[in-house]
Amino acid sequence: MAVIITITSGKGGVGKTTTSINLGAALNSFGKEVIILDANLTTPNVGLHLGAPVVPVSLNHVLSGRAKIGDAVYEHESGMKIIPSSLSIKELKKLNHGKLKEV
């Protein structure tokens, strides 16, 4: 059974990305399968911090209906998996935000 943990705040710069990455790394070190989904669509940084700032398929592609979620999963060298969002402003305009809950 999957457990979903959400790290959220309405304010920027409070440590959402850092907390998410560190919590994911800790769970991964205990042998848990971890997927970090960067749903911060306006200022995504998970991919940037984990060495994947630009990827061929991102969460943005999935939300715009141009890709499947499995195509947007990347494995970090630690074994953790990430689903990064795009840093592109152009990609942000094409999104169907309502699809996020389904994804």
Biopython code that builds the backbone (N, CA, C, O; Angstrom):
import numpy as np
from Bio.PDB.StructureBuilder import StructureBuilder

atoms = [
    (1, "MET", "N", (0.828, -1.167, 0.000)),
    (1, "MET", "CA", (0.000, 0.000, 0.000)),
    (1, "MET", "C", (0.883, 1.245, 0.000)),
    (1, "MET", "O", (1.847, 1.336, 0.761)),
    (2, "ALA", "N", (0.548, 2.186, -0.849)),
    (2, "ALA", "CA", (1.319, 3.419, -0.955)),
    (2, "ALA", "C", (0.924, 4.409, 0.131)),
    (2, "ALA", "O", (-0.236, 4.485, 0.536)),
    (3, "VAL", "N", (1.898, 5.155, 0.584)),
    (3, "VAL", "CA", (1.675, 6.247, 1.522)),
    (3, "VAL", "C", (2.046, 7.528, 0.793)),
    (3, "VAL", "O", (3.118, 7.619, 0.196)),
    (4, "ILE", "N", (1.174, 8.501, 0.840)),
    (4, "ILE", "CA", (1.443, 9.783, 0.195)),
    (4, "ILE", "C", (1.679, 10.818, 1.282)),
    (4, "ILE", "O", (0.849, 11.007, 2.171)),
    (5, "ILE", "N", (2.820, 11.482, 1.198)),
    (5, "ILE", "CA", (3.168, 12.548, 2.141)),
    (5, "ILE", "C", (3.248, 13.835, 1.330)),
    (5, "ILE", "O", (3.950, 13.897, 0.321)),
    (6, "THR", "N", (2.538, 14.844, 1.766)),
    (6, "THR", "CA", (2.533, 16.125, 1.060)),
    (6, "THR", "C", (3.253, 17.164, 1.902)),
    (6, "THR", "O", (2.969, 17.329, 3.089)),
    (7, "ILE", "N", (4.187, 17.859, 1.273)),
    (7, "ILE", "CA", (4.885, 18.972, 1.912)),
    (7, "ILE", "C", (4.385, 20.220, 1.187)),
    (7, "ILE", "O", (4.634, 20.388, -0.007)),
    (8, "THR", "N", (3.685, 21.089, 1.903)),
    (8, "THR", "CA", (3.079, 22.238, 1.242)),
    (8, "THR", "C", (3.141, 23.490, 2.109)),
    (8, "THR", "O", (3.197, 23.416, 3.337)),
    (9, "SER", "N", (3.130, 24.618, 1.453)),
    (9, "SER", "CA", (3.058, 25.914, 2.124)),
    (9, "SER", "C", (2.671, 26.949, 1.083)),
    (9, "SER", "O", (3.017, 26.811, -0.090)),
    (10, "GLY", "N", (1.973, 27.961, 1.491)),
    (10, "GLY", "CA", (1.601, 29.040, 0.586)),
    (10, "GLY", "C", (2.719, 30.052, 0.402)),
    (10, "GLY", "O", (2.618, 30.928, -0.457)),
    (11, "LYS", "N", (3.762, 29.952, 1.175)),
    (11, "LYS", "CA", (4.866, 30.899, 1.114)),
    (11, "LYS", "C", (6.099, 30.239, 0.504)),
    (11, "LYS", "O", (6.383, 29.071, 0.769)),
    (12, "GLY", "N", (6.802, 30.971, -0.287)),
    (12, "GLY", "CA", (8.043, 30.474, -0.873)),
    (12, "GLY", "C", (9.202, 30.595, 0.102)),
    (12, "GLY", "O", (9.173, 31.409, 1.025)),
    (13, "GLY", "N", (10.216, 29.778, -0.113)),
    (13, "GLY", "CA", (11.446, 29.897, 0.660)),
    (13, "GLY", "C", (11.388, 29.348, 2.074)),
    (13, "GLY", "O", (12.212, 29.710, 2.914)),
    (14, "VAL", "N", (10.422, 28.478, 2.349)),
    (14, "VAL", "CA", (10.290, 27.950, 3.711)),
    (14, "VAL", "C", (10.871, 26.545, 3.868)),
    (14, "VAL", "O", (10.864, 26.000, 4.972)),
    (15, "GLY", "N", (11.376, 25.949, 2.779)),
    (15, "GLY", "CA", (12.047, 24.660, 2.876)),
    (15, "GLY", "C", (11.259, 23.470, 2.361)),
    (15, "GLY", "O", (11.563, 22.330, 2.715)),
    (16, "LYS", "N", (10.251, 23.713, 1.531)),
    (16, "LYS", "CA", (9.456, 22.593, 0.992)),
    (16, "LYS", "C", (10.326, 21.632, 0.183)),
    (16, "LYS", "O", (10.247, 20.419, 0.375)),
    (17, "THR", "N", (11.137, 22.153, -0.701)),
    (17, "THR", "CA", (11.987, 21.317, -1.548)),
    (17, "THR", "C", (13.025, 20.587, -0.708)),
    (17, "THR", "O", (13.214, 19.381, -0.866)),
    (18, "THR", "N", (13.695, 21.300, 0.176)),
    (18, "THR", "CA", (14.715, 20.702, 1.031)),
    (18, "THR", "C", (14.127, 19.613, 1.911)),
    (18, "THR", "O", (14.716, 18.541, 2.052)),
    (19, "THR", "N", (12.974, 19.877, 2.503)),
    (19, "THR", "CA", (12.312, 18.882, 3.350)),
    (19, "THR", "C", (11.921, 17.652, 2.542)),
    (19, "THR", "O", (12.130, 16.520, 2.979)),
    (20, "SER", "N", (11.350, 17.879, 1.358)),
    (20, "SER", "CA", (10.919, 16.763, 0.507)),
    (20, "SER", "C", (12.091, 15.875, 0.114)),
    (20, "SER", "O", (12.009, 14.650, 0.203)),
    (21, "ILE", "N", (13.178, 16.497, -0.320)),
    (21, "ILE", "CA", (14.350, 15.730, -0.743)),
    (21, "ILE", "C", (14.969, 14.984, 0.436)),
    (21, "ILE", "O", (15.314, 13.809, 0.308)),
    (22, "ASN", "N", (15.113, 15.649, 1.581)),
    (22, "ASN", "CA", (15.724, 14.997, 2.749)),
    (22, "ASN", "C", (14.849, 13.884, 3.304)),
    (22, "ASN", "O", (15.362, 12.838, 3.702)),
    (23, "LEU", "N", (13.532, 14.092, 3.338)),
    (23, "LEU", "CA", (12.624, 13.044, 3.806)),
    (23, "LEU", "C", (12.664, 11.856, 2.842)),
    (23, "LEU", "O", (12.703, 10.702, 3.269)),
    (24, "GLY", "N", (12.655, 12.148, 1.543)),
    (24, "GLY", "CA", (12.754, 11.084, 0.541)),
    (24, "GLY", "C", (14.051, 10.306, 0.667)),
    (24, "GLY", "O", (14.053, 9.078, 0.582)),
    (25, "ALA", "N", (15.152, 11.012, 0.869)),
    (25, "ALA", "CA", (16.459, 10.357, 1.008)),
    (25, "ALA", "C", (16.497, 9.482, 2.264)),
    (25, "ALA", "O", (17.051, 8.383, 2.244)),
    (26, "ALA", "N", (15.907, 9.974, 3.352)),
    (26, "ALA", "CA", (15.892, 9.194, 4.597)),
    (26, "ALA", "C", (15.067, 7.921, 4.418)),
    (26, "ALA", "O", (15.509, 6.835, 4.794)),
    (27, "LEU", "N", (13.876, 8.052, 3.848)),
    (27, "LEU", "CA", (13.036, 6.869, 3.619)),
    (27, "LEU", "C", (13.713, 5.888, 2.670)),
    (27, "LEU", "O", (13.646, 4.675, 2.865)),
    (28, "ASN", "N", (14.361, 6.422, 1.647)),
    (28, "ASN", "CA", (15.089, 5.582, 0.681)),
    (28, "ASN", "C", (16.220, 4.821, 1.381)),
    (28, "ASN", "O", (16.470, 3.657, 1.068)),
    (29, "SER", "N", (16.896, 5.468, 2.317)),
    (29, "SER", "CA", (18.006, 4.808, 3.026)),
    (29, "SER", "C", (17.506, 3.669, 3.916)),
    (29, "SER", "O", (18.270, 2.767, 4.260)),
    (30, "PHE", "N", (16.220, 3.708, 4.290)),
    (30, "PHE", "CA", (15.605, 2.631, 5.069)),
    (30, "PHE", "C", (15.002, 1.552, 4.175)),
    (30, "PHE", "O", (14.295, 0.664, 4.650)),
    (31, "GLY", "N", (15.289, 1.637, 2.872)),
    (31, "GLY", "CA", (14.835, 0.613, 1.937)),
    (31, "GLY", "C", (13.439, 0.826, 1.375)),
    (31, "GLY", "O", (12.893, -0.069, 0.730)),
    (32, "LYS", "N", (12.858, 1.977, 1.605)),
    (32, "LYS", "CA", (11.528, 2.268, 1.079)),
    (32, "LYS", "C", (11.635, 2.775, -0.357)),
    (32, "LYS", "O", (12.576, 3.488, -0.704)),
    (33, "GLU", "N", (10.668, 2.402, -1.179)),
    (33, "GLU", "CA", (10.615, 2.942, -2.543)),
    (33, "GLU", "C", (10.032, 4.343, -2.455)),
    (33, "GLU", "O", (8.950, 4.540, -1.902)),
    (34, "VAL", "N", (10.749, 5.313, -3.002)),
    (34, "VAL", "CA", (10.367, 6.714, -2.881)),
    (34, "VAL", "C", (10.246, 7.339, -4.263)),
    (34, "VAL", "O", (11.114, 7.169, -5.119)),
    (35, "ILE", "N", (9.161, 8.059, -4.458)),
    (35, "ILE", "CA", (9.005, 8.891, -5.656)),
    (35, "ILE", "C", (8.663, 10.291, -5.176)),
    (35, "ILE", "O", (7.649, 10.497, -4.510)),
    (36, "ILE", "N", (9.513, 11.252, -5.516)),
    (36, "ILE", "CA", (9.243, 12.647, -5.175)),
    (36, "ILE", "C", (8.647, 13.311, -6.412)),
    (36, "ILE", "O", (9.292, 13.387, -7.458)),
    (37, "LEU", "N", (7.418, 13.788, -6.285)),
    (37, "LEU", "CA", (6.742, 14.473, -7.374)),
    (37, "LEU", "C", (6.790, 15.965, -7.073)),
    (37, "LEU", "O", (6.256, 16.414, -6.059)),
    (38, "ASP", "N", (7.426, 16.728, -7.948)),
    (38, "ASP", "CA", (7.534, 18.171, -7.746)),
    (38, "ASP", "C", (6.318, 18.847, -8.358)),
    (38, "ASP", "O", (6.299, 19.165, -9.547)),
    (39, "ALA", "N", (5.303, 19.062, -7.528)),
    (39, "ALA", "CA", (4.065, 19.694, -8.002)),
    (39, "ALA", "C", (4.100, 21.199, -7.813)),
    (39, "ALA", "O", (3.071, 21.861, -7.952)),
    (40, "ASN", "N", (5.257, 21.747, -7.502)),
    (40, "ASN", "CA", (5.412, 23.197, -7.442)),
    (40, "ASN", "C", (5.595, 23.662, -8.886)),
    (40, "ASN", "O", (6.721, 23.770, -9.371)),
    (41, "LEU", "N", (4.496, 23.933, -9.562)),
    (41, "LEU", "CA", (4.533, 24.179, -11.002)),
    (41, "LEU", "C", (5.082, 25.547, -11.385)),
    (41, "LEU", "O", (5.516, 25.737, -12.521)),
    (42, "THR", "N", (5.072, 26.503, -10.462)),
    (42, "THR", "CA", (5.572, 27.828, -10.800)),
    (42, "THR", "C", (7.065, 27.991, -10.521)),
    (42, "THR", "O", (7.754, 28.719, -11.236)),
    (43, "THR", "N", (7.562, 27.325, -9.496)),
    (43, "THR", "CA", (9.001, 27.393, -9.186)),
    (43, "THR", "C", (9.518, 26.016, -8.780)),
    (43, "THR", "O", (9.870, 25.806, -7.619)),
    (44, "PRO", "N", (9.568, 25.078, -9.721)),
    (44, "PRO", "CA", (10.026, 23.727, -9.394)),
    (44, "PRO", "C", (11.535, 23.678, -9.194)),
    (44, "PRO", "O", (12.289, 24.254, -9.978)),
    (45, "ASN", "N", (11.970, 22.995, -8.153)),
    (45, "ASN", "CA", (13.406, 22.924, -7.880)),
    (45, "ASN", "C", (13.928, 21.529, -7.568)),
    (45, "ASN", "O", (15.140, 21.347, -7.458)),
    (46, "VAL", "N", (13.053, 20.542, -7.423)),
    (46, "VAL", "CA", (13.516, 19.191, -7.086)),
    (46, "VAL", "C", (14.489, 18.680, -8.149)),
    (46, "VAL", "O", (15.570, 18.194, -7.816)),
    (47, "GLY", "N", (14.114, 18.787, -9.419)),
    (47, "GLY", "CA", (14.996, 18.344, -10.502)),
    (47, "GLY", "C", (16.314, 19.088, -10.498)),
    (47, "GLY", "O", (17.370, 18.495, -10.718)),
    (48, "LEU", "N", (16.256, 20.376, -10.251)),
    (48, "LEU", "CA", (17.460, 21.208, -10.209)),
    (48, "LEU", "C", (18.402, 20.739, -9.100)),
    (48, "LEU", "O", (19.605, 20.604, -9.326)),
    (49, "HIS", "N", (17.867, 20.493, -7.912)),
    (49, "HIS", "CA", (18.691, 20.069, -6.782)),
    (49, "HIS", "C", (19.236, 18.650, -6.934)),
    (49, "HIS", "O", (20.282, 18.321, -6.375)),
    (50, "LEU", "N", (18.525, 17.810, -7.690)),
    (50, "LEU", "CA", (18.966, 16.414, -7.834)),
    (50, "LEU", "C", (19.629, 16.136, -9.180)),
    (50, "LEU", "O", (19.750, 14.980, -9.586)),
    (51, "GLY", "N", (20.057, 17.188, -9.872)),
    (51, "GLY", "CA", (20.860, 17.011, -11.077)),
    (51, "GLY", "C", (20.084, 16.749, -12.348)),
    (51, "GLY", "O", (20.654, 16.269, -13.328)),
    (52, "ALA", "N", (18.797, 17.052, -12.355)),
    (52, "ALA", "CA", (17.984, 16.864, -13.567)),
    (52, "ALA", "C", (17.162, 18.128, -13.822)),
    (52, "ALA", "O", (15.932, 18.086, -13.792)),
    (53, "PRO", "N", (17.851, 19.267, -14.075)),
    (53, "PRO", "CA", (17.107, 20.521, -14.248)),
    (53, "PRO", "C", (16.238, 20.550, -15.500)),
    (53, "PRO", "O", (15.171, 21.165, -15.504)),
    (54, "VAL", "N", (16.688, 19.892, -16.552)),
    (54, "VAL", "CA", (15.918, 19.826, -17.798)),
    (54, "VAL", "C", (15.829, 18.359, -18.199)),
    (54, "VAL", "O", (16.848, 17.690, -18.370)),
    (55, "VAL", "N", (14.609, 17.869, -18.345)),
    (55, "VAL", "CA", (14.384, 16.469, -18.709)),
    (55, "VAL", "C", (13.493, 16.409, -19.947)),
    (55, "VAL", "O", (12.732, 17.340, -20.207)),
    (56, "PRO", "N", (13.583, 15.320, -20.711)),
    (56, "PRO", "CA", (12.769, 15.206, -21.929)),
    (56, "PRO", "C", (11.270, 15.195, -21.661)),
    (56, "PRO", "O", (10.493, 15.742, -22.445)),
    (57, "VAL", "N", (10.856, 14.569, -20.546)),
    (57, "VAL", "CA", (9.437, 14.491, -20.189)),
    (57, "VAL", "C", (9.304, 14.892, -18.723)),
    (57, "VAL", "O", (9.972, 14.330, -17.855)),
    (58, "SER", "N", (8.442, 15.861, -18.455)),
    (58, "SER", "CA", (8.243, 16.338, -17.085)),
    (58, "SER", "C", (6.776, 16.188, -16.687)),
    (58, "SER", "O", (5.942, 15.760, -17.485)),
    (59, "LEU", "N", (6.480, 16.545, -15.449)),
    (59, "LEU", "CA", (5.097, 16.544, -14.978)),
    (59, "LEU", "C", (4.242, 17.452, -15.860)),
    (59, "LEU", "O", (3.066, 17.169, -16.085)),
    (60, "ASN", "N", (4.818, 18.522, -16.352)),
    (60, "ASN", "CA", (4.083, 19.440, -17.224)),
    (60, "ASN", "C", (3.581, 18.738, -18.479)),
    (60, "ASN", "O", (2.459, 18.988, -18.919)),
    (61, "HIS", "N", (4.398, 17.864, -19.059)),
    (61, "HIS", "CA", (3.978, 17.115, -20.241)),
    (61, "HIS", "C", (2.805, 16.196, -19.908)),
    (61, "HIS", "O", (1.886, 16.033, -20.711)),
    (62, "VAL", "N", (2.843, 15.602, -18.724)),
    (62, "VAL", "CA", (1.765, 14.706, -18.292)),
    (62, "VAL", "C", (0.473, 15.503, -18.104)),
    (62, "VAL", "O", (-0.590, 15.081, -18.559)),
    (63, "LEU", "N", (0.564, 16.644, -17.438)),
    (63, "LEU", "CA", (-0.626, 17.452, -17.171)),
    (63, "LEU", "C", (-1.211, 18.086, -18.430)),
    (63, "LEU", "O", (-2.388, 18.445, -18.461)),
    (64, "SER", "N", (-0.393, 18.222, -19.455)),
    (64, "SER", "CA", (-0.908, 18.774, -20.713)),
    (64, "SER", "C", (-1.375, 17.667, -21.653)),
    (64, "SER", "O", (-1.802, 17.943, -22.774)),
    (65, "GLY", "N", (-1.295, 16.406, -21.200)),
    (65, "GLY", "CA", (-1.789, 15.279, -21.980)),
    (65, "GLY", "C", (-0.846, 14.790, -23.060)),
    (65, "GLY", "O", (-1.256, 14.024, -23.932)),
    (66, "ARG", "N", (0.411, 15.215, -23.024)),
    (66, "ARG", "CA", (1.375, 14.826, -24.052)),
    (66, "ARG", "C", (2.254, 13.646, -23.654)),
    (66, "ARG", "O", (3.081, 13.190, -24.443)),
    (67, "ALA", "N", (2.075, 13.153, -22.431)),
    (67, "ALA", "CA", (2.889, 12.017, -21.972)),
    (67, "ALA", "C", (2.155, 11.291, -20.857)),
    (67, "ALA", "O", (1.210, 11.812, -20.264)),
    (68, "LYS", "N", (2.612, 10.076, -20.588)),
    (68, "LYS", "CA", (2.073, 9.290, -19.479)),
    (68, "LYS", "C", (2.976, 9.492, -18.271)),
    (68, "LYS", "O", (4.161, 9.793, -18.415)),
    (69, "ILE", "N", (2.413, 9.325, -17.089)),
    (69, "ILE", "CA", (3.164, 9.574, -15.857)),
    (69, "ILE", "C", (4.429, 8.719, -15.767)),
    (69, "ILE", "O", (5.454, 9.189, -15.273)),
    (70, "GLY", "N", (4.373, 7.492, -16.229)),
    (70, "GLY", "CA", (5.546, 6.616, -16.177)),
    (70, "GLY", "C", (6.719, 7.128, -16.992)),
    (70, "GLY", "O", (7.873, 6.814, -16.699)),
    (71, "ASP", "N", (6.421, 7.921, -18.019)),
    (71, "ASP", "CA", (7.486, 8.492, -18.856)),
    (71, "ASP", "C", (8.203, 9.645, -18.175)),
    (71, "ASP", "O", (9.280, 10.046, -18.616)),
    (72, "ALA", "N", (7.630, 10.181, -17.117)),
    (72, "ALA", "CA", (8.204, 11.341, -16.430)),
    (72, "ALA", "C", (8.954, 10.965, -15.161)),
    (72, "ALA", "O", (9.375, 11.845, -14.411)),
    (73, "VAL", "N", (9.127, 9.668, -14.909)),
    (73, "VAL", "CA", (9.819, 9.206, -13.703)),
    (73, "VAL", "C", (11.300, 8.981, -14.025)),
    (73, "VAL", "O", (11.642, 8.286, -14.982)),
    (74, "TYR", "N", (12.158, 9.575, -13.217)),
    (74, "TYR", "CA", (13.607, 9.433, -13.399)),
    (74, "TYR", "C", (14.215, 8.924, -12.105)),
    (74, "TYR", "O", (13.796, 9.320, -11.018)),
    (75, "GLU", "N", (15.206, 8.041, -12.220)),
    (75, "GLU", "CA", (15.856, 7.494, -11.037)),
    (75, "GLU", "C", (17.140, 8.251, -10.746)),
    (75, "GLU", "O", (18.008, 8.391, -11.608)),
    (76, "HIS", "N", (17.244, 8.731, -9.531)),
    (76, "HIS", "CA", (18.447, 9.406, -9.057)),
    (76, "HIS", "C", (19.474, 8.340, -8.703)),
    (76, "HIS", "O", (19.108, 7.190, -8.457)),
    (77, "GLU", "N", (20.737, 8.697, -8.674)),
    (77, "GLU", "CA", (21.795, 7.729, -8.367)),
    (77, "GLU", "C", (21.625, 7.089, -6.987)),
    (77, "GLU", "O", (22.171, 6.014, -6.735)),
    (78, "SER", "N", (20.882, 7.731, -6.100)),
    (78, "SER", "CA", (20.634, 7.198, -4.760)),
    (78, "SER", "C", (19.601, 6.073, -4.770)),
    (78, "SER", "O", (19.481, 5.327, -3.799)),
    (79, "GLY", "N", (18.860, 5.954, -5.867)),
    (79, "GLY", "CA", (17.781, 4.977, -5.944)),
    (79, "GLY", "C", (16.409, 5.612, -5.798)),
    (79, "GLY", "O", (15.392, 4.992, -6.109)),
    (80, "MET", "N", (16.385, 6.852, -5.322)),
    (80, "MET", "CA", (15.140, 7.603, -5.224)),
    (80, "MET", "C", (14.657, 7.924, -6.632)),
    (80, "MET", "O", (15.466, 8.103, -7.542)),
    (81, "LYS", "N", (13.360, 7.995, -6.812)),
    (81, "LYS", "CA", (12.814, 8.377, -8.105)),
    (81, "LYS", "C", (12.200, 9.763, -7.979)),
    (81, "LYS", "O", (11.682, 10.131, -6.924)),
    (82, "ILE", "N", (12.263, 10.533, -9.073)),
    (82, "ILE", "CA", (11.675, 11.872, -9.068)),
    (82, "ILE", "C", (10.813, 12.071, -10.313)),
    (82, "ILE", "O", (11.063, 11.491, -11.370)),
    (83, "ILE", "N", (9.811, 12.892, -10.153)),
    (83, "ILE", "CA", (8.995, 13.357, -11.264)),
    (83, "ILE", "C", (9.121, 14.877, -11.231)),
    (83, "ILE", "O", (8.383, 15.548, -10.509)),
    (84, "PRO", "N", (10.052, 15.417, -12.008)),
    (84, "PRO", "CA", (10.277, 16.859, -11.971)),
    (84, "PRO", "C", (9.247, 17.623, -12.811)),
    (84, "PRO", "O", (8.645, 17.080, -13.738)),
    (85, "SER", "N", (9.068, 18.882, -12.460)),
    (85, "SER", "CA", (8.274, 19.790, -13.274)),
    (85, "SER", "C", (9.218, 20.604, -14.137)),
    (85, "SER", "O", (10.417, 20.681, -13.871)),
    (86, "SER", "N", (8.665, 21.203, -15.164)),
    (86, "SER", "CA", (9.474, 21.983, -16.099)),
    (86, "SER", "C", (9.731, 23.386, -15.558)),
    (86, "SER", "O", (8.874, 23.981, -14.905)),
    (87, "LEU", "N", (10.913, 23.898, -15.838)),
    (87, "LEU", "CA", (11.251, 25.276, -15.479)),
    (87, "LEU", "C", (10.735, 26.267, -16.523)),
    (87, "LEU", "O", (10.828, 27.478, -16.326)),
    (88, "SER", "N", (10.191, 25.759, -17.629)),
    (88, "SER", "CA", (9.758, 26.596, -18.744)),
    (88, "SER", "C", (8.421, 27.291, -18.460)),
    (88, "SER", "O", (7.446, 26.650, -18.069)),
    (89, "ILE", "N", (8.397, 28.592, -18.660)),
    (89, "ILE", "CA", (7.156, 29.358, -18.520)),
    (89, "ILE", "C", (6.177, 28.967, -19.624)),
    (89, "ILE", "O", (4.968, 28.945, -19.397)),
    (90, "LYS", "N", (6.684, 28.662, -20.808)),
    (90, "LYS", "CA", (5.818, 28.251, -21.920)),
    (90, "LYS", "C", (5.054, 26.981, -21.573)),
    (90, "LYS", "O", (3.873, 26.859, -21.898)),
    (91, "GLU", "N", (5.716, 26.035, -20.916)),
    (91, "GLU", "CA", (5.081, 24.782, -20.513)),
    (91, "GLU", "C", (3.966, 25.039, -19.490)),
    (91, "GLU", "O", (2.946, 24.350, -19.496)),
    (92, "LEU", "N", (4.161, 26.015, -18.626)),
    (92, "LEU", "CA", (3.196, 26.320, -17.577)),
    (92, "LEU", "C", (1.854, 26.748, -18.162)),
    (92, "LEU", "O", (0.804, 26.450, -17.593)),
    (93, "LYS", "N", (1.884, 27.433, -19.275)),
    (93, "LYS", "CA", (0.659, 27.936, -19.899)),
    (93, "LYS", "C", (-0.193, 26.829, -20.511)),
    (93, "LYS", "O", (-1.389, 27.027, -20.726)),
    (94, "LYS", "N", (0.392, 25.672, -20.794)),
    (94, "LYS", "CA", (-0.296, 24.588, -21.485)),
    (94, "LYS", "C", (-0.932, 23.564, -20.537)),
    (94, "LYS", "O", (-1.516, 22.583, -20.997)),
    (95, "LEU", "N", (-0.829, 23.777, -19.234)),
    (95, "LEU", "CA", (-1.230, 22.757, -18.277)),
    (95, "LEU", "C", (-2.728, 22.704, -18.011)),
    (95, "LEU", "O", (-3.437, 23.707, -18.081)),
    (96, "ASN", "N", (-3.178, 21.494, -17.704)),
    (96, "ASN", "CA", (-4.529, 21.270, -17.199)),
    (96, "ASN", "C", (-4.360, 20.983, -15.711)),
    (96, "ASN", "O", (-4.158, 19.833, -15.321)),
    (97, "HIS", "N", (-4.440, 22.010, -14.885)),
    (97, "HIS", "CA", (-4.202, 21.863, -13.439)),
    (97, "HIS", "C", (-5.192, 20.892, -12.791)),
    (97, "HIS", "O", (-4.871, 20.267, -11.780)),
    (98, "GLY", "N", (-6.368, 20.762, -13.354)),
    (98, "GLY", "CA", (-7.358, 19.860, -12.814)),
    (98, "GLY", "C", (-6.962, 18.402, -12.892)),
    (98, "GLY", "O", (-7.514, 17.562, -12.181)),
    (99, "LYS", "N", (-6.007, 18.102, -13.754)),
    (99, "LYS", "CA", (-5.559, 16.723, -13.934)),
    (99, "LYS", "C", (-4.564, 16.270, -12.852)),
    (99, "LYS", "O", (-4.247, 15.084, -12.759)),
    (100, "LEU", "N", (-4.075, 17.208, -12.040)),
    (100, "LEU", "CA", (-3.054, 16.889, -11.043)),
    (100, "LEU", "C", (-3.520, 15.824, -10.051)),
    (100, "LEU", "O", (-2.762, 14.913, -9.719)),
    (101, "LYS", "N", (-4.756, 15.933, -9.578)),
    (101, "LYS", "CA", (-5.258, 14.949, -8.606)),
    (101, "LYS", "C", (-5.307, 13.555, -9.224)),
    (101, "LYS", "O", (-5.000, 12.572, -8.549)),
    (102, "GLU", "N", (-5.686, 13.455, -10.488)),
    (102, "GLU", "CA", (-5.740, 12.173, -11.188)),
    (102, "GLU", "C", (-4.350, 11.558, -11.345)),
    (102, "GLU", "O", (-4.173, 10.350, -11.192)),
    (103, "VAL", "N", (-3.381, 12.398, -11.648)),
    (103, "VAL", "CA", (-1.997, 11.938, -11.846)),
    (103, "VAL", "C", (-1.425, 11.453, -10.540)),
    (103, "VAL", "O", (-0.271, 11.026, -10.492)),
]
sb = StructureBuilder()
sb.init_structure("model")
sb.init_model(0)
sb.init_chain("A")
sb.init_seg("    ")
for serial, (resi, resn, name, xyz) in enumerate(atoms, 1):
    if name == "N":
        sb.init_residue(resn, " ", resi, " ")
    sb.init_atom(name, np.array(xyz, "f"), 0.0, 1.0, " ", f" {name:<3s}", serial, name[0])
structure = sb.get_structure()
